Amino acid sequence: MQAHHRQWLYRAEIVIALVSAGLFVLTLVDPMWIETLFDESPDEGDGSLERWILLGCTSLAALIAAVLAWRERRRLAAGT
């Protein structure tokens, strides 16, 4: 794979990790943000469904993207 493509991939993975981590923190602070954004309330307004689904998804996405970015950075440093 070309170095330019790897650099782009590395940056995309970093952005995904940061956005996911930001959404994780937002969900911790205000679990009702998703209901406000979409004007829907599947759990009758208590925020528990959003909290657990979003916390799980965003933490998993942040972890996966961070690991992929770390792996890509190592490949870039090795020059392969």
C-alpha positions, 0 to 999 in steps of 0.5 A, a space after each residue: 500500500 502506498 505511504 500516502 494512502 497509509 497516512 490518510 488511513 492513519 488520520 481517518 482512524 485518529 478522527 474516528 477514535 476522537 469522535 467516538 471518544 467525544 460521543 462517549 463523554 457526551 453520553 456520560 454527561 447527557 444521555 438524553 442528547 440522542 432523544 433531543 437530536 432525533 426527537 424520539 424517545 424509545 425508552 419513554 424519556 429516561 435515557 437508559 437505552 441510549 446510555 447503554 447502547 451508545 456507551 457500548 458502541 462509542 467505546 468499542 468504536 474508539 478502541 478499535 479505531 485507536 488500535 488500528 491507528 496505532 498499528 498503521 503508525 507502526 507500519 508507517 514508521 517501519 516503512 512497509 
